[in-house]
Amino acid sequence: MSTIKLGDKAPNFDAETSEGKINLYDYLGDSWGILFSHPADYTPVCTTELGTAARYKPEFDKRNVKMIALSVDGVESHKEWIKDINETQNTTVNFPIIADEDRKVSDLYDMIHPNANDTLTVRSVFIIGPDKKIKLLLTYPASTGRNFDELLRVIDSLQLTAYNKVATPANWKHGEDVVISPSVSNEEAKTMFPKGFKEIKSYLRLTPQPELKNS
């Protein structure tokens, strides 16, 4: 079992999914990716999460982010479960769910935490950049559903800060002021940030959000 850290290369894999066999790198191509795991099929919190993820897919598409889920049950189980998700959540699941019966992907991504449960995957989230490196790691307990608004907010921050010398402050949302990186001098900042900036302290300078890019 490996322990994945921020900045590591996301392990590649081949897997059977609810939409056929995929290779992770081929599936992602030049896009960003979000891989999120579920303890098992027919679990109540996951049912709401996958329904929410399906409804949010247009927002992820806008950001050039491909979604892929994982559960330790098989393809046929996934397909039957998807019917329940679509019915109860009033949506259509529109991304692949990995069938990880042999726990191969779960082990690659360290999704099983024995002190929580020996066999079920925890609720892990991995955001993967176009360079196939891990940009974000989140782990939730099985009892707590994910907040997809927060995942979109994080992706907006990751994409903005990947292509601009800025960082995003606490509770930042798309369109709000951002922080200029300390490595940028005031002289450079005048050129780099034509909308201007406000110096609160020498190390804390705010500027209107630059244009958001996602590739």
C-alpha positions in Angstrom: 0.0 0.0 0.0 1.3 3.4 -0.9 0.8 6.7 0.8 0.1 9.5 -1.7 1.1 13.0 -0.9 0.4 16.4 -2.5 2.6 16.8 -5.6 3.0 13.1 -6.2 2.3 11.6 -9.6 -1.2 10.1 -9.6 -0.8 6.3 -10.0 -2.1 5.2 -13.4 -4.4 2.1 -13.6 -6.7 0.1 -15.8 -10.1 -0.7 -14.4 -13.5 -1.9 -15.2 -16.2 0.7 -14.7 -19.9 1.2 -15.2 -19.1 2.7 -18.6 -16.6 0.0 -19.7 -12.8 -0.5 -19.3 -10.7 2.6 -18.8 -7.1 3.7 -18.4 -7.0 6.6 -16.0 -4.4 8.6 -18.0 -6.2 8.0 -21.3 -9.5 9.0 -19.7 -8.2 12.2 -18.3 -6.2 13.2 -21.4 -5.1 16.9 -21.0 -8.0 17.6 -18.6 -8.0 18.0 -14.8 -9.6 15.1 -12.9 -11.4 14.4 -9.7 -11.4 10.8 -8.4 -13.7 10.2 -5.4 -14.3 6.9 -3.5 -17.3 5.5 -1.8 -17.4 2.8 0.9 -19.8 0.5 -1.0 -22.8 0.4 -3.3 -26.3 1.0 -1.9 -25.0 3.2 0.9 -27.3 6.2 1.7 -24.8 9.0 1.9 -23.1 7.9 -1.3 -26.4 7.7 -3.1 -26.9 11.4 -2.4 -23.3 12.2 -3.3 -23.3 10.5 -6.7 -26.7 12.2 -7.5 -25.2 15.6 -6.5 -22.1 14.9 -8.5 -24.2 14.1 -11.6 -26.1 17.4 -11.2 -22.9 19.3 -10.8 -21.2 17.7 -13.8 -21.9 20.8 -16.1 -19.9 22.9 -13.6 -17.0 20.5 -13.6 -17.2 20.3 -17.4 -16.9 24.1 -17.5 -13.7 23.9 -15.6 -12.3 21.1 -17.8 -12.5 18.6 -15.0 -13.4 14.9 -15.7 -15.1 13.1 -12.9 -14.6 9.4 -11.9 -15.9 7.6 -8.9 -14.9 4.3 -7.2 -16.7 1.7 -5.1 -15.4 -1.7 -4.1 -18.4 -3.5 -5.6 -18.7 -5.0 -9.1 -19.9 -3.5 -12.4 -23.4 -5.2 -12.4 -24.0 -3.9 -8.8 -22.9 -0.4 -9.9 -25.4 -0.5 -12.8 -28.3 -1.5 -10.6 -27.3 1.1 -8.0 -27.1 3.8 -10.6 -30.8 3.1 -11.4 -31.6 3.8 -7.7 -29.4 7.0 -7.7 -31.1 8.3 -10.9 -34.6 7.5 -9.4 -34.1 8.9 -5.9 -31.9 11.9 -6.8 -33.8 12.9 -9.9 -30.8 12.9 -12.1 -28.7 10.8 -14.5 -25.3 9.5 -13.4 -23.1 10.7 -16.3 -19.6 9.6 -15.4 -17.9 6.2 -14.8 -17.9 4.4 -11.5 -14.9 2.1 -11.0 -15.6 -1.5 -9.9 -12.7 -2.1 -7.5 -13.6 -5.6 -6.2 -10.0 -6.6 -5.9 -9.2 -3.4 -4.0 -6.3 -2.7 -6.5 -7.1 1.0 -7.0 -8.1 1.4 -3.4 -4.6 0.1 -2.4 -2.8 2.2 -5.0 -4.5 5.4 -3.6 -4.5 4.3 0.1 -8.3 4.5 0.3 -8.7 1.8 3.0 -7.9 3.0 6.5 -7.9 -0.1 8.8 -8.6 1.8 12.0 -11.8 3.1 10.4 -12.8 -0.1 8.6 -10.8 -3.1 7.3 -12.6 -3.5 4.0 -14.5 -0.4 3.1 -12.9 2.6 1.4 -13.0 5.9 3.2 -14.5 8.9 1.4 -11.3 10.1 -0.4 -11.1 12.9 -2.9 -8.1 13.4 -5.3 -7.9 16.3 -7.6 -5.4 15.6 -10.4 -3.9 18.3 -12.6 -3.2 18.0 -16.4 0.4 17.1 -15.4 -1.1 14.0 -13.6 0.1 15.3 -10.3 -2.1 15.3 -7.1 -3.2 18.8 -6.4 -5.6 18.2 -3.5 -6.3 15.4 -1.0 -9.4 15.2 1.2 -10.5 12.4 3.3 -13.9 12.2 4.9 -15.3 9.6 7.4 -18.0 7.3 6.0 -20.7 9.2 7.9 -20.1 12.7 6.4 -21.1 13.6 2.9 -18.9 15.8 0.7 -19.7 19.4 -0.1 -19.5 19.8 -3.9 -19.7 23.5 -3.7 -16.4 23.4 -1.7 -14.8 21.1 -4.3 -15.7 23.5 -7.1 -14.3 26.4 -5.0 -11.1 24.5 -4.5 -10.8 23.7 -8.2 -11.3 27.4 -9.0 -8.5 28.3 -6.6 -6.2 25.5 -7.9 -6.7 26.6 -11.5 -6.3 30.3 -10.8 -3.1 29.8 -8.7 -1.6 27.3 -11.2 -1.4 30.0 -13.9 -1.0 33.2 -11.9 1.4 34.2 -9.1 -1.4 34.5 -6.6 -3.0 32.6 -3.7 -6.5 32.7 -2.5 -7.4 33.9 1.1 -9.7 32.2 3.6 -13.3 31.6 2.4 -12.4 33.0 -1.1 -14.9 32.5 -3.8 -14.6 33.0 -7.6 -14.6 36.7 -8.4 -13.2 37.9 -5.1 -9.8 39.6 -4.4 -6.7 37.4 -4.2 -3.4 37.6 -2.5 -0.2 38.4 -4.5 2.6 35.9 -4.0 5.4 37.2 -1.7 8.0 36.3 -4.4 6.5 39.1 -6.6 8.0 42.5 -6.0 5.8 45.7 -6.0 7.5 46.8 -9.2 6.7 43.4 -10.9 3.2 43.5 -9.4 2.4 46.8 -11.2 3.1 45.2 -14.5 1.7 41.7 -13.6 -1.6 43.0 -12.1 -2.9 45.9 -14.3 -6.0 46.2 -12.2 -3.8 47.5 -9.4 -3.3 46.2 -5.8 -3.7 47.2 -2.2 -0.8 46.8 0.2 -2.1 46.0 3.7 1.3 44.8 4.9 4.5 44.3 3.0 3.7 40.5 2.9 -0.1 41.0 2.4 -1.2 42.5 -0.9 -4.6 42.1 -2.4 -5.5 42.4 -6.1 -8.7 41.8 -8.1 -8.9 38.2 -9.3 -7.1 37.8 -12.7 -8.9 36.0 -15.5 -9.5 32.4 -14.6 -8.0 29.8 -17.0 -8.3 26.1 -16.8 -5.7 24.8 -19.2 
